[in-house]
């Protein structure tokens, strides 16, 4: 949850934290698809907006990468 809070601080007004998080994943080298979960149709629609967002600027990509490396990589990266 701490990582989610840190990422949410990077999010511009007017979009959900999930949208730039999904956009960040979409922009990673080698990623060809992203299949997010959704609890209801509205959340699915909001998630779909991520593909329509403009590419995230380099400072946001770098901050997301740093956050991933610091908080998430050790817990999940070895699984693939």
Gaussian input, Z-matrix of N, CA and C with variables (Angstrom, degrees):
# hf/3-21g

backbone

0 1
 N
 C     1     B1
 C     2     B2     1     A1
 N     3     B3     2     A2     1     D1
 C     4     B4     3     A3     2     D2
 C     5     B5     4     A4     3     D3
 N     6     B6     5     A5     4     D4
 C     7     B7     6     A6     5     D5
 C     8     B8     7     A7     6     D6
 N     9     B9     8     A8     7     D7
 C    10    B10     9     A9     8     D8
 C    11    B11    10    A10     9     D9
 N    12    B12    11    A11    10    D10
 C    13    B13    12    A12    11    D11
 C    14    B14    13    A13    12    D12
 N    15    B15    14    A14    13    D13
 C    16    B16    15    A15    14    D14
 C    17    B17    16    A16    15    D15
 N    18    B18    17    A17    16    D16
 C    19    B19    18    A18    17    D17
 C    20    B20    19    A19    18    D18
 N    21    B21    20    A20    19    D19
 C    22    B22    21    A21    20    D20
 C    23    B23    22    A22    21    D21
 N    24    B24    23    A23    22    D22
 C    25    B25    24    A24    23    D23
 C    26    B26    25    A25    24    D24
 N    27    B27    26    A26    25    D25
 C    28    B28    27    A27    26    D26
 C    29    B29    28    A28    27    D27
 N    30    B30    29    A29    28    D28
 C    31    B31    30    A30    29    D29
 C    32    B32    31    A31    30    D30
 N    33    B33    32    A32    31    D31
 C    34    B34    33    A33    32    D32
 C    35    B35    34    A34    33    D33
 N    36    B36    35    A35    34    D34
 C    37    B37    36    A36    35    D35
 C    38    B38    37    A37    36    D36
 N    39    B39    38    A38    37    D37
 C    40    B40    39    A39    38    D38
 C    41    B41    40    A40    39    D39
 N    42    B42    41    A41    40    D40
 C    43    B43    42    A42    41    D41
 C    44    B44    43    A43    42    D42
 N    45    B45    44    A44    43    D43
 C    46    B46    45    A45    44    D44
 C    47    B47    46    A46    45    D45
 N    48    B48    47    A47    46    D46
 C    49    B49    48    A48    47    D47
 C    50    B50    49    A49    48    D48
 N    51    B51    50    A50    49    D49
 C    52    B52    51    A51    50    D50
 C    53    B53    52    A52    51    D51
 N    54    B54    53    A53    52    D52
 C    55    B55    54    A54    53    D53
 C    56    B56    55    A55    54    D54
 N    57    B57    56    A56    55    D55
 C    58    B58    57    A57    56    D56
 C    59    B59    58    A58    57    D57
 N    60    B60    59    A59    58    D58
 C    61    B61    60    A60    59    D59
 C    62    B62    61    A61    60    D60
 N    63    B63    62    A62    61    D61
 C    64    B64    63    A63    62    D62
 C    65    B65    64    A64    63    D63
 N    66    B66    65    A65    64    D64
 C    67    B67    66    A66    65    D65
 C    68    B68    67    A67    66    D66
 N    69    B69    68    A68    67    D67
 C    70    B70    69    A69    68    D68
 C    71    B71    70    A70    69    D69
 N    72    B72    71    A71    70    D70
 C    73    B73    72    A72    71    D71
 C    74    B74    73    A73    72    D72
 N    75    B75    74    A74    73    D73
 C    76    B76    75    A75    74    D74
 C    77    B77    76    A76    75    D75
 N    78    B78    77    A77    76    D76
 C    79    B79    78    A78    77    D77
 C    80    B80    79    A79    78    D78
 N    81    B81    80    A80    79    D79
 C    82    B82    81    A81    80    D80
 C    83    B83    82    A82    81    D81
 N    84    B84    83    A83    82    D82
 C    85    B85    84    A84    83    D83
 C    86    B86    85    A85    84    D84
 N    87    B87    86    A86    85    D85
 C    88    B88    87    A87    86    D86
 C    89    B89    88    A88    87    D87
 N    90    B90    89    A89    88    D88
 C    91    B91    90    A90    89    D89
 C    92    B92    91    A91    90    D90
 N    93    B93    92    A92    91    D91
 C    94    B94    93    A93    92    D92
 C    95    B95    94    A94    93    D93
 N    96    B96    95    A95    94    D94
 C    97    B97    96    A96    95    D95
 C    98    B98    97    A97    96    D96
 N    99    B99    98    A98    97    D97
 C   100   B100    99    A99    98    D98
 C   101   B101   100   A100    99    D99
 N   102   B102   101   A101   100   D100
 C   103   B103   102   A102   101   D101
 C   104   B104   103   A103   102   D102
 N   105   B105   104   A104   103   D103
 C   106   B106   105   A105   104   D104
 C   107   B107   106   A106   105   D105
 N   108   B108   107   A107   106   D106
 C   109   B109   108   A108   107   D107
 C   110   B110   109   A109   108   D108
 N   111   B111   110   A110   109   D109
 C   112   B112   111   A111   110   D110
 C   113   B113   112   A112   111   D111
 N   114   B114   113   A113   112   D112
 C   115   B115   114   A114   113   D113
 C   116   B116   115   A115   114   D114
 N   117   B117   116   A116   115   D115
 C   118   B118   117   A117   116   D116
 C   119   B119   118   A118   117   D117
 N   120   B120   119   A119   118   D118
 C   121   B121   120   A120   119   D119
 C   122   B122   121   A121   120   D120
 N   123   B123   122   A122   121   D121
 C   124   B124   123   A123   122   D122
 C   125   B125   124   A124   123   D123
 N   126   B126   125   A125   124   D124
 C   127   B127   126   A126   125   D125
 C   128   B128   127   A127   126   D126
 N   129   B129   128   A128   127   D127
 C   130   B130   129   A129   128   D128
 C   131   B131   130   A130   129   D129
 N   132   B132   131   A131   130   D130
 C   133   B133   132   A132   131   D131
 C   134   B134   133   A133   132   D132
 N   135   B135   134   A134   133   D133
 C   136   B136   135   A135   134   D134
 C   137   B137   136   A136   135   D135
 N   138   B138   137   A137   136   D136
 C   139   B139   138   A138   137   D137
 C   140   B140   139   A139   138   D138
 N   141   B141   140   A140   139   D139
 C   142   B142   141   A141   140   D140
 C   143   B143   142   A142   141   D141
 N   144   B144   143   A143   142   D142
 C   145   B145   144   A144   143   D143
 C   146   B146   145   A145   144   D144
 N   147   B147   146   A146   145   D145
 C   148   B148   147   A147   146   D146
 C   149   B149   148   A148   147   D147
 N   150   B150   149   A149   148   D148
 C   151   B151   150   A150   149   D149
 C   152   B152   151   A151   150   D150
 N   153   B153   152   A152   151   D151
 C   154   B154   153   A153   152   D152
 C   155   B155   154   A154   153   D153
 N   156   B156   155   A155   154   D154
 C   157   B157   156   A156   155   D155
 C   158   B158   157   A157   156   D156
 N   159   B159   158   A158   157   D157
 C   160   B160   159   A159   158   D158
 C   161   B161   160   A160   159   D159
 N   162   B162   161   A161   160   D160
 C   163   B163   162   A162   161   D161
 C   164   B164   163   A163   162   D162
 N   165   B165   164   A164   163   D163
 C   166   B166   165   A165   164   D164
 C   167   B167   166   A166   165   D165
 N   168   B168   167   A167   166   D166
 C   169   B169   168   A168   167   D167
 C   170   B170   169   A169   168   D168
 N   171   B171   170   A170   169   D169
 C   172   B172   171   A171   170   D170
 C   173   B173   172   A172   171   D171
 N   174   B174   173   A173   172   D172
 C   175   B175   174   A174   173   D173
 C   176   B176   175   A175   174   D174
 N   177   B177   176   A176   175   D175
 C   178   B178   177   A177   176   D176
 C   179   B179   178   A178   177   D177
 N   180   B180   179   A179   178   D178
 C   181   B181   180   A180   179   D179
 C   182   B182   181   A181   180   D180
 N   183   B183   182   A182   181   D181
 C   184   B184   183   A183   182   D182
 C   185   B185   184   A184   183   D183
 N   186   B186   185   A185   184   D184
 C   187   B187   186   A186   185   D185
 C   188   B188   187   A187   186   D186
 N   189   B189   188   A188   187   D187
 C   190   B190   189   A189   188   D188
 C   191   B191   190   A190   189   D189
 N   192   B192   191   A191   190   D190
 C   193   B193   192   A192   191   D191
 C   194   B194   193   A193   192   D192
 N   195   B195   194   A194   193   D193
 C   196   B196   195   A195   194   D194
 C   197   B197   196   A196   195   D195
 N   198   B198   197   A197   196   D196
 C   199   B199   198   A198   197   D197
 C   200   B200   199   A199   198   D198
 N   201   B201   200   A200   199   D199
 C   202   B202   201   A201   200   D200
 C   203   B203   202   A202   201   D201
 N   204   B204   203   A203   202   D202
 C   205   B205   204   A204   203   D203
 C   206   B206   205   A205   204   D204
 N   207   B207   206   A206   205   D205
 C   208   B208   207   A207   206   D206
 C   209   B209   208   A208   207   D207
 N   210   B210   209   A209   208   D208
 C   211   B211   210   A210   209   D209
 C   212   B212   211   A211   210   D210
 N   213   B213   212   A212   211   D211
 C   214   B214   213   A213   212   D212
 C   215   B215   214   A214   213   D213
 N   216   B216   215   A215   214   D214
 C   217   B217   216   A216   215   D215
 C   218   B218   217   A217   216   D216
 N   219   B219   218   A218   217   D217
 C   220   B220   219   A219   218   D218
 C   221   B221   220   A220   219   D219
 N   222   B222   221   A221   220   D220
 C   223   B223   222   A222   221   D221
 C   224   B224   223   A223   222   D222
 N   225   B225   224   A224   223   D223
 C   226   B226   225   A225   224   D224
 C   227   B227   226   A226   225   D225
 N   228   B228   227   A227   226   D226
 C   229   B229   228   A228   227   D227
 C   230   B230   229   A229   228   D228
 N   231   B231   230   A230   229   D229
 C   232   B232   231   A231   230   D230
 C   233   B233   232   A232   231   D231
 N   234   B234   233   A233   232   D232
 C   235   B235   234   A234   233   D233
 C   236   B236   235   A235   234   D234
 N   237   B237   236   A236   235   D235
 C   238   B238   237   A237   236   D236
 C   239   B239   238   A238   237   D237

   B1=1.4479
   B2=1.5272
   B3=1.3119
   B4=1.4640
   B5=1.5125
   B6=1.3366
   B7=1.4661
   B8=1.5243
   B9=1.3195
   B10=1.4694
   B11=1.5233
   B12=1.3174
   B13=1.4644
   B14=1.5143
   B15=1.3229
   B16=1.4667
   B17=1.5214
   B18=1.3311
   B19=1.4601
   B20=1.5214
   B21=1.3229
   B22=1.4683
   B23=1.5298
   B24=1.3330
   B25=1.4622
   B26=1.5244
   B27=1.3247
   B28=1.4655
   B29=1.5275
   B30=1.3237
   B31=1.4667
   B32=1.5260
   B33=1.3223
   B34=1.4674
   B35=1.5293
   B36=1.3091
   B37=1.4662
   B38=1.5262
   B39=1.3219
   B40=1.4521
   B41=1.5124
   B42=1.3367
   B43=1.4596
   B44=1.5252
   B45=1.3130
   B46=1.4589
   B47=1.5297
   B48=1.3271
   B49=1.4597
   B50=1.5261
   B51=1.3235
   B52=1.4657
   B53=1.5266
   B54=1.3148
   B55=1.4635
   B56=1.5340
   B57=1.3412
   B58=1.4595
   B59=1.5293
   B60=1.3274
   B61=1.4696
   B62=1.5248
   B63=1.3222
   B64=1.4624
   B65=1.5267
   B66=1.3245
   B67=1.4748
   B68=1.5216
   B69=1.3440
   B70=1.4656
   B71=1.5271
   B72=1.3247
   B73=1.4651
   B74=1.5270
   B75=1.3280
   B76=1.4612
   B77=1.5306
   B78=1.3124
   B79=1.4643
   B80=1.5267
   B81=1.3176
   B82=1.4554
   B83=1.5209
   B84=1.3349
   B85=1.4612
   B86=1.5330
   B87=1.3056
   B88=1.4539
   B89=1.5186
   B90=1.3156
   B91=1.4639
   B92=1.5274
   B93=1.3158
   B94=1.4629
   B95=1.5185
   B96=1.3212
   B97=1.4564
   B98=1.5224
   B99=1.3105
   B100=1.4615
   B101=1.5204
   B102=1.3195
   B103=1.4608
   B104=1.5274
   B105=1.3367
   B106=1.4591
   B107=1.5257
   B108=1.2957
   B109=1.4588
   B110=1.5214
   B111=1.3159
   B112=1.4646
   B113=1.5199
   B114=1.3156
   B115=1.4658
   B116=1.5174
   B117=1.3367
   B118=1.4603
   B119=1.5330
   B120=1.3232
   B121=1.4730
   B122=1.5306
   B123=1.3070
   B124=1.4642
   B125=1.5252
   B126=1.3044
   B127=1.4583
   B128=1.5274
   B129=1.3097
   B130=1.4624
   B131=1.5285
   B132=1.3355
   B133=1.4661
   B134=1.5289
   B135=1.3287
   B136=1.4615
   B137=1.5243
   B138=1.3286
   B139=1.4629
   B140=1.5278
   B141=1.3343
   B142=1.4627
   B143=1.5240
   B144=1.3217
   B145=1.4621
   B146=1.5311
   B147=1.3203
   B148=1.4648
   B149=1.5187
   B150=1.3058
   B151=1.4687
   B152=1.5244
   B153=1.3218
   B154=1.4596
   B155=1.5278
   B156=1.3282
   B157=1.4644
   B158=1.5221
   B159=1.3051
   B160=1.4618
   B161=1.5240
   B162=1.3174
   B163=1.4613
   B164=1.5300
   B165=1.3129
   B166=1.4574
   B167=1.5270
   B168=1.3245
   B169=1.4618
   B170=1.5368
   B171=1.3111
   B172=1.4613
   B173=1.5303
   B174=1.3461
   B175=1.4758
   B176=1.5357
   B177=1.3324
   B178=1.4644
   B179=1.5262
   B180=1.3369
   B181=1.4684
   B182=1.5323
   B183=1.3147
   B184=1.4662
   B185=1.5238
   B186=1.3274
   B187=1.4661
   B188=1.5219
   B189=1.3248
   B190=1.4608
   B191=1.5148
   B192=1.3211
   B193=1.4677
   B194=1.5312
   B195=1.3264
   B196=1.4641
   B197=1.5251
   B198=1.3141
   B199=1.4624
   B200=1.5180
   B201=1.3161
   B202=1.4642
   B203=1.5349
   B204=1.3163
   B205=1.4689
   B206=1.5235
   B207=1.3082
   B208=1.4616
   B209=1.5304
   B210=1.3238
   B211=1.4604
   B212=1.5306
   B213=1.3266
   B214=1.4659
   B215=1.5247
   B216=1.3080
   B217=1.4680
   B218=1.5252
   B219=1.3083
   B220=1.4608
   B221=1.5215
   B222=1.3272
   B223=1.4620
   B224=1.5317
   B225=1.3368
   B226=1.4728
   B227=1.5101
   B228=1.2972
   B229=1.4633
   B230=1.5335
   B231=1.2897
   B232=1.4751
   B233=1.5268
   B234=1.3177
   B235=1.4714
   B236=1.5113
   B237=1.2942
   B238=1.4547
   B239=1.4682
   A1=112.19
   A2=117.19
   A3=119.49
   A4=111.00
   A5=117.06
   A6=120.76
   A7=110.44
   A8=116.82
   A9=120.23
   A10=110.65
   A11=116.42
   A12=120.36
   A13=112.28
   A14=116.23
   A15=119.94
   A16=110.96
   A17=116.15
   A18=118.94
   A19=110.85
   A20=117.10
   A21=120.77
   A22=111.31
   A23=116.74
   A24=119.94
   A25=112.38
   A26=117.63
   A27=122.05
   A28=112.77
   A29=116.99
   A30=122.71
   A31=111.33
   A32=116.91
   A33=119.66
   A34=111.05
   A35=115.83
   A36=120.88
   A37=110.22
   A38=115.89
   A39=121.32
   A40=115.38
   A41=117.71
   A42=119.64
   A43=108.50
   A44=115.26
   A45=119.59
   A46=109.52
   A47=119.65
   A48=120.78
   A49=112.78
   A50=117.54
   A51=120.09
   A52=111.86
   A53=117.88
   A54=120.20
   A55=112.49
   A56=120.16
   A57=117.67
   A58=112.40
   A59=118.26
   A60=119.83
   A61=109.57
   A62=116.89
   A63=120.76
   A64=110.60
   A65=116.35
   A66=120.33
   A67=109.82
   A68=116.62
   A69=121.49
   A70=109.74
   A71=116.64
   A72=120.42
   A73=109.95
   A74=117.23
   A75=121.87
   A76=110.94
   A77=116.78
   A78=121.01
   A79=113.94
   A80=119.15
   A81=120.41
   A82=110.51
   A83=116.66
   A84=119.77
   A85=110.86
   A86=116.20
   A87=121.56
   A88=114.91
   A89=118.48
   A90=120.65
   A91=108.56
   A92=115.73
   A93=119.89
   A94=112.66
   A95=117.43
   A96=120.63
   A97=109.52
   A98=115.35
   A99=122.79
   A100=106.57
   A101=116.32
   A102=120.59
   A103=108.10
   A104=117.38
   A105=119.94
   A106=111.42
   A107=115.36
   A108=120.17
   A109=109.87
   A110=116.12
   A111=121.37
   A112=108.20
   A113=116.05
   A114=121.13
   A115=112.96
   A116=115.83
   A117=119.09
   A118=108.86
   A119=117.86
   A120=120.37
   A121=113.23
   A122=118.23
   A123=120.37
   A124=110.85
   A125=117.15
   A126=119.79
   A127=110.60
   A128=118.09
   A129=121.66
   A130=110.17
   A131=117.15
   A132=120.51
   A133=110.58
   A134=117.05
   A135=120.65
   A136=111.01
   A137=117.07
   A138=120.55
   A139=111.30
   A140=117.03
   A141=121.06
   A142=111.56
   A143=117.62
   A144=121.35
   A145=110.86
   A146=118.21
   A147=121.56
   A148=111.69
   A149=117.74
   A150=121.15
   A151=111.78
   A152=116.91
   A153=121.11
   A154=112.89
   A155=117.41
   A156=120.23
   A157=109.96
   A158=115.26
   A159=119.30
   A160=108.07
   A161=117.37
   A162=118.77
   A163=110.73
   A164=115.09
   A165=119.60
   A166=109.04
   A167=117.03
   A168=119.61
   A169=111.14
   A170=115.56
   A171=121.09
   A172=114.26
   A173=120.06
   A174=118.19
   A175=113.28
   A176=117.08
   A177=120.29
   A178=109.89
   A179=116.85
   A180=120.10
   A181=110.21
   A182=116.82
   A183=120.63
   A184=110.87
   A185=117.34
   A186=120.42
   A187=110.63
   A188=117.35
   A189=120.81
   A190=111.76
   A191=116.84
   A192=121.38
   A193=110.55
   A194=116.21
   A195=120.43
   A196=110.57
   A197=116.61
   A198=121.39
   A199=110.42
   A200=117.54
   A201=121.60
   A202=110.33
   A203=116.48
   A204=120.11
   A205=111.36
   A206=117.12
   A207=122.01
   A208=113.34
   A209=117.76
   A210=120.61
   A211=115.54
   A212=118.41
   A213=119.75
   A214=113.62
   A215=118.27
   A216=122.76
   A217=112.61
   A218=118.64
   A219=122.02
   A220=114.21
   A221=116.71
   A222=120.60
   A223=113.57
   A224=116.81
   A225=117.68
   A226=115.55
   A227=118.67
   A228=120.92
   A229=112.84
   A230=117.65
   A231=121.46
   A232=112.04
   A233=117.72
   A234=120.72
   A235=112.65
   A236=118.99
   A237=120.64
   A238=107.25
   D1=-31.04
   D2=178.70
   D3=-63.61
   D4=-40.06
   D5=178.82
   D6=-63.19
   D7=-40.57
   D8=179.11
   D9=-62.67
   D10=-40.98
   D11=177.75
   D12=-64.15
   D13=-40.95
   D14=177.28
   D15=-63.55
   D16=-43.05
   D17=-179.84
   D18=-66.21
   D19=-39.71
   D20=-179.50
   D21=-59.15
   D22=-30.31
   D23=178.65
   D24=-67.16
   D25=-19.94
   D26=179.22
   D27=-86.21
   D28=-10.73
   D29=-170.42
   D30=-79.87
   D31=128.12
   D32=174.59
   D33=-66.51
   D34=157.50
   D35=176.63
   D36=-62.19
   D37=146.88
   D38=173.77
   D39=95.17
   D40=-4.42
   D41=175.95
   D42=-131.65
   D43=156.27
   D44=-179.80
   D45=-79.58
   D46=155.98
   D47=176.31
   D48=-59.17
   D49=-31.08
   D50=-179.91
   D51=-66.08
   D52=-33.81
   D53=-176.41
   D54=-63.43
   D55=-52.18
   D56=177.47
   D57=-70.28
   D58=-26.74
   D59=175.71
   D60=-63.63
   D61=-44.78
   D62=177.14
   D63=-66.02
   D64=-40.11
   D65=178.43
   D66=-61.54
   D67=-39.77
   D68=178.42
   D69=-59.72
   D70=-44.84
   D71=179.05
   D72=-63.35
   D73=-44.58
   D74=-179.85
   D75=-56.62
   D76=-36.05
   D77=-175.87
   D78=-82.88
   D79=-1.04
   D80=-179.65
   D81=-75.37
   D82=139.37
   D83=179.15
   D84=-56.94
   D85=135.53
   D86=177.02
   D87=86.55
   D88=-8.75
   D89=178.98
   D90=-80.91
   D91=125.15
   D92=179.56
   D93=-110.67
   D94=-18.07
   D95=177.95
   D96=-156.71
   D97=155.26
   D98=176.18
   D99=-132.13
   D100=129.40
   D101=-179.89
   D102=-121.02
   D103=88.98
   D104=-179.63
   D105=-80.81
   D106=154.44
   D107=173.19
   D108=-81.10
   D109=163.84
   D110=176.16
   D111=-152.22
   D112=140.19
   D113=-179.92
   D114=-89.72
   D115=-16.99
   D116=-178.51
   D117=-159.10
   D118=168.60
   D119=-177.66
   D120=-59.63
   D121=-37.07
   D122=-179.29
   D123=-64.89
   D124=-41.46
   D125=177.69
   D126=-64.95
   D127=-37.95
   D128=176.36
   D129=-61.79
   D130=-42.34
   D131=178.30
   D132=-64.06
   D133=-43.69
   D134=178.87
   D135=-62.40
   D136=-40.78
   D137=178.69
   D138=-63.57
   D139=-37.79
   D140=-179.17
   D141=-63.35
   D142=-26.89
   D143=179.45
   D144=-61.90
   D145=-26.18
   D146=-178.21
   D147=-55.38
   D148=-37.19
   D149=-179.34
   D150=-69.84
   D151=-20.60
   D152=-178.94
   D153=-94.43
   D154=-9.96
   D155=179.53
   D156=-67.22
   D157=150.77
   D158=172.96
   D159=-63.53
   D160=151.87
   D161=176.62
   D162=-54.23
   D163=142.20
   D164=179.23
   D165=-68.76
   D166=141.75
   D167=179.38
   D168=-68.60
   D169=157.38
   D170=-176.88
   D171=-52.18
   D172=-42.26
   D173=179.55
   D174=-62.13
   D175=-35.16
   D176=178.24
   D177=-71.92
   D178=-41.03
   D179=176.12
   D180=-59.70
   D181=-43.98
   D182=-179.44
   D183=-64.85
   D184=-41.61
   D185=178.83
   D186=-65.28
   D187=-39.75
   D188=176.97
   D189=-65.29
   D190=-40.61
   D191=178.53
   D192=-64.33
   D193=-43.21
   D194=178.94
   D195=-63.22
   D196=-42.88
   D197=178.32
   D198=-63.41
   D199=-45.09
   D200=177.87
   D201=-59.34
   D202=-48.41
   D203=-178.58
   D204=-61.66
   D205=-40.65
   D206=-175.12
   D207=-78.01
   D208=-38.63
   D209=-170.57
   D210=-111.47
   D211=-23.21
   D212=-168.55
   D213=-120.90
   D214=-40.81
   D215=-172.61
   D216=-48.12
   D217=-49.32
   D218=-177.15
   D219=-61.38
   D220=-24.15
   D221=-177.79
   D222=-90.40
   D223=-23.40
   D224=-173.24
   D225=-129.11
   D226=-27.28
   D227=-168.77
   D228=-62.30
   D229=-31.24
   D230=-179.28
   D231=-68.49
   D232=-12.99
   D233=-177.44
   D234=-78.29
   D235=-10.38
   D236=175.67
   D237=-130.56

